[in-house]
């Protein structure tokens, strides 16, 4: 049985639990797609690293985010995604 033919066991904290004959697979594909759709970037493509590895960020450069509450929501969901 391929992963595409696998059975979905359920959804726990945004994780899908898929089973094949030999393995269980935990994935956050659904949560990730919902996050991208919620923040208007559902057609995003993956990148290894969006910045140069030696890029220095500075607090006094760039524009402020228009909506701090939305920014905190995005960061919170990205932290959840990264840490689970």
HELIX and SHEET records of a PDB file:
HELIX    1   1 UNK A    3  UNK A    5  5                                   3    
HELIX    2   2 UNK A   29  UNK A   38  1                                  10    
HELIX    3   3 UNK A   68  UNK A   83  1                                  16    
SHEET    1   A 3 UNK A   7  UNK A  12  0                                        
SHEET    2   A 3 UNK A  15  UNK A  19 -1                                        
SHEET    3   A 3 UNK A  24  UNK A  27 -1                                        
END                                                                             
